[in-house]
Amino acid sequence: MAGFLVFSENNDLALELVTAANSLKAVAVSACTINNNEQAQALAATGIQVYAVNNEDLLMADVGAIAAAVSQVADKAGADTVLLASNRRGKELAGRLAQVMDAGCLTDVTALSIEVERILCQRNALGGATVATQYIDAGRKVIAIRPRTFEAAAGAGTGAVDEVEVEVKKSGVTVLEFKSRAGDSVDIEAAEVLIAVGQGLNSKDDLSAVEELAKKLGGEVACSKPVATDKGWLSEERIIGLSGKKCKPELAILMGISGQVQFTVGIRDAKTIVAINSDENASINQMADYIITADLHDVVAEMNQKLG
Ligand SMILES: Cc1cc2nc3c(=O)[nH]c(=O)nc-3n(C[C@H](O)[C@H](O)[C@H](O)COP(=O)(O)OP(=O)(O)OC[C@H]3O[C@@H](n4cnc5c(N)ncnc54)[C@H](O)[C@@H]3O)c2cc1C
């Protein structure tokens, strides 16, 4: 392998990608930044070479142009493998970049290892029922890794920051304004304590008691998919699972959730799991450290009372 280039517009995720590349004992790891000198300095502080692109014609919203720029930086860096974050923008970029680089591409990767010059990538398969190990059988590779699979790299040295020129056409996209997303901007992946509710919750009105409990425990409320997509009681930002977020909290309290695999893949790495379900045979109990067989509404009321 000639070398690795990491890129994410998100500072924290870019640092996670450095750890991912280092975990493969890669000899040449470099990073690309686009119009983000603060990120360039943070990445250089991990000891790697950084190629900083500063070009006002490049807009993050124009993923095609970003793909063209990252591809050119990969060529300059002599990198045959590009690591991206498998967030929404990273996944779109992965496909476009692979096309520009004529590379093979894997997204939603949850673990990496090297075996005889091959990068083995683990991904959930068959709706999350199993984990498939796959590799890209092509010289050039684009691999998008799920956020928080790796710790962010710490400052361990002083890498160089070199400004590089790229040739891109002026974007056909014009950004009129930036607005933060209306309503919910919760980051359940960063929460140390999560209280996840499922379809066992009787009504939207019962959410206020769950939110009160989450506040008392210093945590966030999350949910199974149908609570957000079918019932619309919580935003889709709060879904745990295959089509939602993969979370690793210290404590996960799972209430009224049956334990379908599409949900459990998103929470199985939690340190301590408490399952509250009225059905003593609920499959969620198989992954729980503590099982409470009871009506979740009674448990929430009692916990709120005990916690004052
Ligand atoms: C491609 C695909 C992707 C998917 N992705 C996701 C995903 O990312 N996340 C996700 O969550 N799902 C996902 N699903 C859906 C998933 O298969 C399940 O349908 C879903 O997780 C079930 O949600 P639930 O556990 O809340 O509801 P249910 O399966 O209906 O379970 C409700 C549970 O509540 C219990 N209960 C009822 N009343 C009470 C009470 N009063 N007190 C305590 N317990 C009670 C019941 O015993 C039951 O176990 C996906 C499905 C597909 C096909």
The ligand as an SDF file (V2000), in Angstrom:
LIG
                    3D

 53 58  0  0  0  0  0  0  0  0999 V2000
  -33.9190   -2.4170    6.9800 C   0  0  0  0  0  0  0  0  0  0  0  0
  -34.4550   -2.1450    8.3620 C   0  0  0  0  0  0  0  0  0  0  0  0
  -33.8020   -1.2350    9.1430 C   0  0  0  0  0  0  0  0  0  0  0  0
  -34.2540   -0.9650   10.4310 C   0  0  0  0  0  0  0  0  0  0  0  0
  -33.5500   -0.0940   11.2050 N   0  0  0  0  0  0  0  0  0  0  0  0
  -33.9410    0.0880   12.4860 C   0  0  0  0  0  0  0  0  0  0  0  0
  -33.1960    0.9390   13.3500 C   0  0  0  0  0  0  0  0  0  0  0  0
  -32.1950    1.5640   12.9670 O   0  0  0  0  0  0  0  0  0  0  0  0
  -33.6310    1.0770   14.6270 N   0  0  0  0  0  0  0  0  0  0  0  0
  -34.7400    0.4390   15.1180 C   0  0  0  0  0  0  0  0  0  0  0  0
  -35.0840    0.6110   16.2880 O   0  0  0  0  0  0  0  0  0  0  0  0
  -35.4630   -0.3500   14.3040 N   0  0  0  0  0  0  0  0  0  0  0  0
  -35.1070   -0.5420   13.0090 C   0  0  0  0  0  0  0  0  0  0  0  0
  -35.8580   -1.3470   12.2200 N   0  0  0  0  0  0  0  0  0  0  0  0
  -37.1420   -1.8480   12.7480 C   0  0  0  0  0  0  0  0  0  0  0  0
  -36.9510   -3.0670   13.6520 C   0  0  0  0  0  0  0  0  0  0  0  0
  -36.9290   -4.2320   12.8730 O   0  0  0  0  0  0  0  0  0  0  0  0
  -38.0910   -3.1790   14.7000 C   0  0  0  0  0  0  0  0  0  0  0  0
  -39.3110   -3.1730   14.0180 O   0  0  0  0  0  0  0  0  0  0  0  0
  -38.0810   -2.0620   15.7210 C   0  0  0  0  0  0  0  0  0  0  0  0
  -36.8100   -1.9370   16.3140 O   0  0  0  0  0  0  0  0  0  0  0  0
  -39.0950   -2.3930   16.8270 C   0  0  0  0  0  0  0  0  0  0  0  0
  -39.2290   -1.2980   17.6820 O   0  0  0  0  0  0  0  0  0  0  0  0
  -39.7110   -1.4830   19.1790 P   0  0  0  0  0  0  0  0  0  0  0  0
  -38.8290   -2.4560   19.8590 O   0  0  0  0  0  0  0  0  0  0  0  0
  -39.8270   -0.1190   19.7500 O   0  0  0  0  0  0  0  0  0  0  0  0
  -41.1970   -2.0330   19.0060 O   0  0  0  0  0  0  0  0  0  0  0  0
  -41.8050   -3.4720   19.2310 P   0  0  0  0  0  0  0  0  0  0  0  0
  -41.0520   -4.5040   18.5060 O   0  0  0  0  0  0  0  0  0  0  0  0
  -43.2590   -3.3360   18.9380 O   0  0  0  0  0  0  0  0  0  0  0  0
  -41.5960   -3.7580   20.7910 O   0  0  0  0  0  0  0  0  0  0  0  0
  -42.3030   -3.1050   21.8010 C   0  0  0  0  0  0  0  0  0  0  0  0
  -41.8830   -3.7420   23.1110 C   0  0  0  0  0  0  0  0  0  0  0  0
  -42.4770   -3.0230   24.1790 O   0  0  0  0  0  0  0  0  0  0  0  0
  -42.8680   -3.9450   25.1790 C   0  0  0  0  0  0  0  0  0  0  0  0
  -43.9240   -3.2660   25.9440 N   0  0  0  0  0  0  0  0  0  0  0  0
  -45.2050   -3.0250   25.5850 C   0  0  0  0  0  0  0  0  0  0  0  0
  -45.8350   -2.3190   26.5410 N   0  0  0  0  0  0  0  0  0  0  0  0
  -44.9220   -2.1200   27.5250 C   0  0  0  0  0  0  0  0  0  0  0  0
  -44.9780   -1.4570   28.7820 C   0  0  0  0  0  0  0  0  0  0  0  0
  -46.0830   -0.8230   29.2000 N   0  0  0  0  0  0  0  0  0  0  0  0
  -43.8750   -1.4600   29.5610 N   0  0  0  0  0  0  0  0  0  0  0  0
  -42.7340   -2.0910   29.1740 C   0  0  0  0  0  0  0  0  0  0  0  0
  -42.6320   -2.7350   27.9750 N   0  0  0  0  0  0  0  0  0  0  0  0
  -43.7110   -2.7370   27.1670 C   0  0  0  0  0  0  0  0  0  0  0  0
  -43.3380   -5.1650   24.4270 C   0  0  0  0  0  0  0  0  0  0  0  0
  -43.2670   -6.3170   25.2480 O   0  0  0  0  0  0  0  0  0  0  0  0
  -42.3350   -5.1860   23.2810 C   0  0  0  0  0  0  0  0  0  0  0  0
  -41.2170   -6.0000   23.6290 O   0  0  0  0  0  0  0  0  0  0  0  0
  -35.4170   -1.6080   10.9260 C   0  0  0  0  0  0  0  0  0  0  0  0
  -36.0720   -2.5250   10.1090 C   0  0  0  0  0  0  0  0  0  0  0  0
  -35.6020   -2.7860    8.8480 C   0  0  0  0  0  0  0  0  0  0  0  0
  -36.3280   -3.7990    7.9870 C   0  0  0  0  0  0  0  0  0  0  0  0
  1  2  1  0
  2  3  1  0
  2 52  2  0
  3  4  2  0
  4  5  1  0
  4 50  1  0
  5  6  2  0
  6  7  1  0
  6 13  1  0
  7  8  2  0
  7  9  1  0
  9 10  1  0
 10 11  2  0
 10 12  1  0
 12 13  2  0
 13 14  1  0
 14 15  1  0
 14 50  1  0
 15 16  1  0
 16 17  1  0
 16 18  1  0
 18 19  1  0
 18 20  1  0
 20 21  1  0
 20 22  1  0
 22 23  1  0
 23 24  1  0
 24 25  2  0
 24 26  1  0
 24 27  1  0
 27 28  1  0
 28 29  2  0
 28 30  1  0
 28 31  1  0
 31 32  1  0
 32 33  1  0
 33 34  1  0
 33 48  1  0
 34 35  1  0
 35 36  1  0
 35 46  1  0
 36 37  1  0
 36 45  1  0
 37 38  2  0
 38 39  1  0
 39 40  1  0
 39 45  2  0
 40 41  1  0
 40 42  2  0
 42 43  1  0
 43 44  2  0
 44 45  1  0
 46 47  1  0
 46 48  1  0
 48 49  1  0
 50 51  2  0
 51 52  1  0
 52 53  1  0
M  END
$$$$
